[in-house]
Amino acid sequence: MAKFVIEGGYKLSGEITPQGAKNEALQVLCAVLLTPEKVTISNIPNIIDVNKLIYVLGELGVKVERLSEDTYTFQADEINLDYLESDQFKKDGSSLRGSIMIVGPLLARFGKGYIPRPGGDKIGRRRLDTHFEGFIKLGATFRYNKDEKFYGVEAEYLTGADMLLDEASVTGTANIVMAAVLAKGITTIYNAACEPYIQQLCKMLNSMGAKITGVGSNLLTIEGVNNLKGCTHRVLPDMIEIGSWIGMAAMTKSSITIKNVSWNDLGLIPRIFQKIGINLERRGDDIFIPEQESYEIQNFIDGSILTISDAPWPGFTPDLLSIMLVVATQAKGSVLIHQKMFESRLFFVDKLIDMGAKVILCDPHRATVIGMNHESSLNATTMTSPDIRAGISLLIAALSAKGTSTIYNIEQIDRGYQNIDTRLQAIGAKITRIDA
């Protein structure tokens, strides 16, 4: 098992450029299945989850050509549908949650889509009901093999429908949109997710000839078309990585510049970091974080303790709550972190407590953090990364801690962060990757 060895307590400096957005890449890669024409996508992050999906597409018969480090062409003109019912696909698909989004495009174009129960982070229940209820609304027949944990939807053709999603699921919205673009008639999706990732997917589909309106709102209207053409698309910078670097700068008392952040797509992220006292400055499309000896958490205007919670976009993304919690351990003041969506995502705080952090885990969804104002540093320790976001949070804690820490199961971090050790070394971090 590979591990990171981190010598903490060093300040970082310089510039770092965020990778392409993982969550957007997983969506737009699945969209290449909607057309037999060539699709070119750039700024694709070189991370485990994305590379697994590209592999699955290749096994499906998609012609994949890598033009540069982050740019690929895809052509789905000779799809091997038999792969969907193979034992190999059951193994390949089950290791990646993003594989669920191949179902919508396959159903729309070929009349059937299958998927094993997807894997991914162990952060609690992540239902698929929204996806399949949407497909059923469009006219598909659903079946589930309980013994093999294998899902399937089939339809001779899809027909547009009005639907109200039971939750504003990002992947569910993406999957239903990709199915609806080739359906007969008009589909309306209310309570649709409207994250920048979804907006990017819709813009890409429209450039391919789809007719989607309401992009950026929670009410999407899709007029089905007969076919889609190829296109060129560029993935946004990863907002979660941008938030990670902001938190890392604050925890290590460092001054860094985050380049080309697509500021207008960051939503509340800069403002929430400012609420816990972190100074950041917009410089064109860059974020500059100056060195701070301390940062103080704001209270609500009535003096009550600040609560930071996740919510559907444009609310605060749940993927940054773990990082916000870690950063708060060295702030001045206290904050309640409320993780509403996933009941297991805060369980990594026991390692922070071992490191000397003052955190009270109230229940699986809430933790109260009493900041130490950098008066008492965290202590180095040995830990294991349980999921992507907890993993990067523990890495941030280790970079600020006294002594040498070791993090195991770093494949979880590699699933979401490209070459993180070499990129952090370039700005002064003392981090070493040791392969098993």
Residue pairs with C-beta under 8 A, 6 or more apart in sequence:
1 408
1 409
1 436
2 410
2 411
2 433
2 434
2 435
2 436
3 406
3 407
3 408
3 410
3 433
3 434
3 436
4 395
4 398
4 406
4 407
4 410
4 413
4 421
4 431
4 432
4 433
4 434
5 404
5 405
5 406
5 431
5 432
5 434
6 380
6 395
6 398
6 399
6 404
6 405
6 406
6 407
6 429
6 430
6 431
6 432
7 403
7 404
7 430
7 431
8 378
8 380
8 398
8 399
8 400
8 401
8 402
8 403
8 404
8 405
8 430
9 377
9 400
9 401
9 402
9 403
10 252
10 399
10 428
10 429
10 430
11 252
11 253
11 254
11 255
11 291
11 428
12 248
12 249
12 252
12 254
12 256
12 399
12 424
12 427
12 428
12 429
13 254
13 255
13 256
13 427
13 428
14 256
14 257
14 426
14 427
14 428
15 256
15 257
15 258
15 259
15 427
16 245
16 256
16 257
16 258
16 259
16 423
16 426
16 427
17 237
17 258
17 259
17 260
18 237
18 238
18 241
18 242
18 245
18 258
18 259
18 260
18 261
19 43
19 45
19 46
19 47
19 237
19 238
19 241
19 417
19 418
20 43
20 44
20 45
20 70
20 235
20 236
20 237
20 238
21 45
21 196
21 197
21 200
21 235
21 236
21 237
21 238
21 239
21 240
22 45
22 47
22 49
22 50
22 238
22 240
22 416
23 170
23 195
23 197
23 238
23 240
24 196
24 197
24 200
24 201
24 235
24 236
25 41
25 44
25 45
25 50
25 235
26 49
26 50
26 53
26 98
26 101
27 101
27 171
27 174
27 197
27 198
27 200
27 201
28 41
28 200
28 201
28 204
28 233
28 235
29 41
29 44
29 50
29 53
29 54
29 57
29 74
30 53
30 98
30 101
30 102
30 104
30 105
30 174
30 178
31 39
31 105
31 178
31 201
31 204
31 205
31 208
32 39
32 41
32 57
32 62
32 74
32 75
32 76
33 57
33 60
33 62
33 76
33 79
33 102
33 105
33 106
33 109
34 76
34 105
34 108
34 109
34 178
34 181
34 182
34 205
34 208
34 228
35 76
35 208
35 227
35 228
35 229
35 230
36 75
36 76
36 77
37 75
37 77
37 228
37 229
37 230
38 73
38 74
38 75
38 230
39 73
39 74
39 75
39 208
39 230
39 231
39 232
39 233
40 67
40 71
40 72
40 73
40 74
40 230
40 231
40 232
40 233
41 71
41 72
41 73
41 74
41 232
41 233
41 234
41 235
42 68
42 70
42 71
42 232
42 233
42 234
42 235
43 70
43 71
43 234
43 235
43 236
43 237
44 50
44 70
44 71
44 72
44 235
45 70
45 235
45 238
45 418
46 69
46 70
46 418
46 419
47 414
47 415
47 416
47 417
47 418
48 411
48 414
48 415
49 96
49 97
49 98
49 120
49 415
49 416
52 92
52 95
52 96
52 98
52 99
53 96
53 98
53 99
54 64
54 72
55 92
56 89
56 92
56 93
56 96
56 99
56 102
57 64
57 74
57 76
57 102
58 64
59 80
59 83
59 88
59 89
59 92
60 76
60 79
60 80
60 83
60 84
60 102
61 76
61 78
61 79
61 80
61 83
62 74
62 75
62 76
62 79
63 73
63 74
63 75
63 76
63 77
63 78
64 72
64 73
64 74
65 72
65 73
66 72
67 73
75 230
79 106
79 110
81 106
81 110
81 112
83 89
84 106
84 112
84 113
84 114
85 114
89 114
89 116
90 116
90 148
90 150
91 116
92 99
93 99
93 115
93 116
93 118
94 116
94 117
94 118
94 119
94 149
95 119
96 118
96 119
96 120
97 118
97 119
97 120
97 121
97 126
97 171
98 118
98 120
98 171
99 115
99 118
100 115
100 118
100 128
100 131
100 171
100 175
101 171
101 174
101 175
101 178
102 113
102 115
103 113
103 114
103 115
103 131
103 135
103 151
103 153
103 175
104 113
104 131
104 135
104 174
104 175
104 176
104 177
104 178
104 179
105 113
105 178
105 179
106 112
106 113
106 114
107 113
107 135
107 140
107 153
107 154
107 155
107 158
107 179
108 158
108 178
108 179
108 180
108 181
108 182
108 183
109 182
111 154
111 155
111 156
111 157
112 152
112 153
112 154
112 155
113 135
113 152
113 153
113 154
114 150
114 151
114 152
114 153
115 150
115 151
115 152
116 148
116 149
116 150
116 151
117 128
117 149
117 150
117 151
118 128
120 126
121 387
121 388
121 389
121 412
122 344
122 386
122 387
123 342
123 344
123 345
123 387
124 342
124 343
124 344
124 345
124 364
125 342
125 343
126 342
127 167
128 151
128 172
129 166
130 165
130 166
130 167
130 169
130 172
130 176
131 169
131 171
131 172
131 175
131 176
132 142
132 151
132 153
133 163
133 166
134 163
134 165
134 172
134 175
134 176
134 179
134 189
135 142
135 153
135 155
135 175
135 176
135 179
136 142
136 153
137 161
137 163
138 155
138 158
138 159
138 160
138 161
138 176
138 179
138 180
138 183
138 187
139 155
139 157
139 158
139 159
139 161
139 183
140 153
140 154
140 155
140 158
140 179
141 153
141 154
141 155
142 151
142 152
142 153
143 151
143 152
143 153
143 154
144 150
144 151
144 152
145 151
145 152
157 183
157 184
158 179
158 180
158 182
158 183
158 184
158 224
159 183
159 184
159 185
160 180
160 183
160 184
160 185
160 186
160 187
160 222
160 223
160 224
161 187
162 187
162 188
162 190
163 176
163 187
163 188
163 189
163 190
164 190
164 191
165 172
165 173
165 176
165 189
165 190
165 191
165 192
166 191
167 191
168 191
168 192
168 193
168 194
168 218
168 312
168 313
169 193
170 193
170 195
170 197
170 198
172 193
173 189
173 192
173 193
173 198
173 220
174 193
174 197
174 198
174 201
176 187
176 189
177 189
177 192
177 198
177 201
177 202
177 205
177 212
177 220
177 222
178 201
178 205
180 187
180 189
180 222
180 224
181 205
181 210
181 211
181 212
181 222
181 224
181 225
181 228
182 224
182 225
182 226
182 227
182 228
183 222
183 224
184 224
185 223
185 224
186 221
186 222
186 223
186 224
187 220
187 221
187 222
187 224
188 219
188 220
188 221
188 222
189 219
189 220
189 222
190 218
190 219
191 218
192 198
192 214
192 217
192 218
192 219
192 220
193 218
193 312
193 313
194 216
194 217
194 218
194 312
194 313
194 314
195 313
195 317
196 236
196 239
196 265
196 267
196 313
197 236
199 215
199 216
200 233
200 235
200 236
202 210
202 212
202 215
202 220
203 215
204 231
204 233
205 212
205 228
206 212
206 215
207 231
207 232
207 233
208 228
208 229
208 230
208 231
209 225
209 227
209 228
209 229
210 222
210 225
210 228
211 222
211 223
211 224
211 225
212 220
212 221
212 222
213 220
213 221
214 220
214 221
236 262
236 265
237 260
237 261
237 262
239 261
239 265
239 266
239 267
239 269
239 317
240 317
240 319
240 320
240 389
240 416
241 417
242 258
242 261
242 266
242 269
242 287
243 269
243 273
243 317
243 319
243 320
243 323
244 320
244 323
244 392
244 396
244 417
245 256
245 258
245 289
246 258
246 269
246 270
246 273
246 278
246 280
246 287
246 289
247 273
247 278
247 323
247 324
247 326
247 327
247 396
248 254
248 256
248 396
248 399
249 255
249 256
249 278
249 289
250 273
250 278
250 289
250 292
250 295
250 327
250 330
251 326
251 327
251 330
251 396
251 397
251 399
251 400
252 399
252 400
253 291
253 292
253 293
253 374
254 289
254 291
254 427
254 428
255 288
255 289
255 290
255 291
256 288
256 289
256 427
257 283
257 286
257 287
257 288
257 289
258 286
258 287
258 288
258 289
259 286
260 285
260 286
261 285
261 286
261 287
262 285
263 270
263 282
263 285
263 287
267 313
267 314
267 316
267 317
268 314
268 315
268 316
269 316
269 317
269 320
270 280
270 282
270 287
272 308
272 316
272 320
272 324
273 280
273 324
273 327
274 280
275 297
275 298
275 306
275 308
276 295
276 297
276 298
276 306
276 308
276 324
276 327
276 328
276 331
276 335
277 292
277 294
277 295
277 296
277 297
277 298
277 331
277 332
277 333
278 289
278 292
278 295
278 327
279 289
279 290
279 292
279 295
280 287
280 288
280 289
281 287
281 288
281 289
281 290
282 288
293 374
294 331
294 332
294 373
294 374
295 331
295 332
296 331
296 332
296 333
296 373
297 306
297 328
297 331
297 332
297 333
297 334
297 335
297 371
298 306
298 333
299 305
299 306
299 333
300 306
300 307
305 334
305 335
305 336
305 368
306 333
306 334
306 335
306 336
307 335
307 336
307 337
307 338
308 316
308 321
308 324
308 335
308 336
308 337
308 338
309 316
309 321
309 337
309 338
309 339
309 340
310 316
310 317
310 318
310 321
310 338
310 339
310 340
310 341
311 340
318 339
318 340
318 341
318 342
318 345
319 389
320 389
321 337
321 339
321 345
321 389
322 345
322 346
322 348
322 389
322 390
322 392
322 393
323 389
323 392
323 393
323 396
324 337
325 337
325 346
325 349
325 352
325 359
325 367
325 369
325 393
326 352
326 393
326 394
326 396
326 397
327 396
328 335
328 337
328 369
328 371
329 352
329 357
329 358
329 359
329 369
329 371
329 372
329 378
329 397
330 371
330 372
330 373
330 374
330 378
330 400
331 369
331 371
331 373
332 371
332 373
333 371
334 368
334 369
334 370
334 371
335 368
335 369
335 371
336 366
336 367
336 368
336 369
337 346
337 366
337 367
337 368
337 369
338 365
338 366
339 345
339 346
339 365
339 366
339 367
340 365
343 364
343 365
344 364
345 387
345 389
345 390
346 361
346 364
346 365
346 366
346 367
347 361
347 364
347 386
348 386
348 390
348 393
348 394
349 357
349 359
349 361
349 367
350 361
351 381
351 383
351 394
351 397
352 359
352 378
352 394
352 397
353 359
354 379
354 381
354 383
355 378
355 379
355 380
355 381
355 397
355 401
356 372
356 376
356 377
356 378
356 379
357 369
357 372
357 378
357 397
358 369
358 370
358 371
358 372
359 367
359 368
359 369
359 370
360 367
360 368
360 370
361 367
362 368
377 400
377 401
377 402
378 397
378 400
378 401
378 402
379 401
379 402
379 403
380 398
380 401
380 402
380 403
380 404
380 405
381 401
381 405
382 405
382 406
382 407
382 408
383 394
383 398
383 405
383 406
383 407
383 408
384 407
384 408
384 409
385 391
385 394
385 407
385 408
385 409
385 410
385 412
385 413
386 409
386 412
387 412
388 412
388 413
388 415
388 416
388 417
389 416
390 412
391 407
391 409
391 410
391 412
391 413
392 413
392 416
392 417
392 420
394 407
395 407
395 413
395 420
395 431
397 405
398 405
398 407
399 424
399 429
399 431
407 413
410 433
413 420
414 420
421 431
421 432
421 433
424 431
425 431
